[in-house]
């Protein structure tokens, strides 16, 4: 099993920045990619960003590209999401997730961390 714990959420004014962290433990060698997702109240969960452990290839949703940066520290088994130029529409619970090599869906999920952006 893989355990994921997010941290770094909070309240920030529009235009500000936050950095989220996701610490992975357990059978981390089984994970291939790490992703960030978010869900606002009354809205469907949406993809935010993804990174591959080996090589560090990344991908982003169009809504955050150019503002958010995903990165990883392999030695610490930690993934980060640096968020800049935050907008009120970024307000959501942000979830960290991990996917194994041979699966389509994400296999492990964190508990989520709240990000609130005030206008």
Secondary structure as GFF3:
##gff-version 3
##sequence-region A 1 119
A	DSSP	beta_strand	2	7	.	.	.	ID=ss1
A	DSSP	beta_strand	10	13	.	.	.	ID=ss2
A	DSSP	beta_strand	18	26	.	.	.	ID=ss3
A	DSSP	three_ten_helix	28	30	.	.	.	ID=ss4
A	DSSP	beta_strand	31	39	.	.	.	ID=ss5
A	DSSP	beta_strand	46	52	.	.	.	ID=ss6
A	DSSP	beta_strand	58	60	.	.	.	ID=ss7
A	DSSP	beta_strand	68	73	.	.	.	ID=ss8
A	DSSP	three_ten_helix	74	76	.	.	.	ID=ss9
A	DSSP	beta_strand	78	83	.	.	.	ID=ss10
A	DSSP	three_ten_helix	88	90	.	.	.	ID=ss11
A	DSSP	beta_strand	92	100	.	.	.	ID=ss12
A	DSSP	beta_strand	108	109	.	.	.	ID=ss13
A	DSSP	beta_strand	113	118	.	.	.	ID=ss14
###
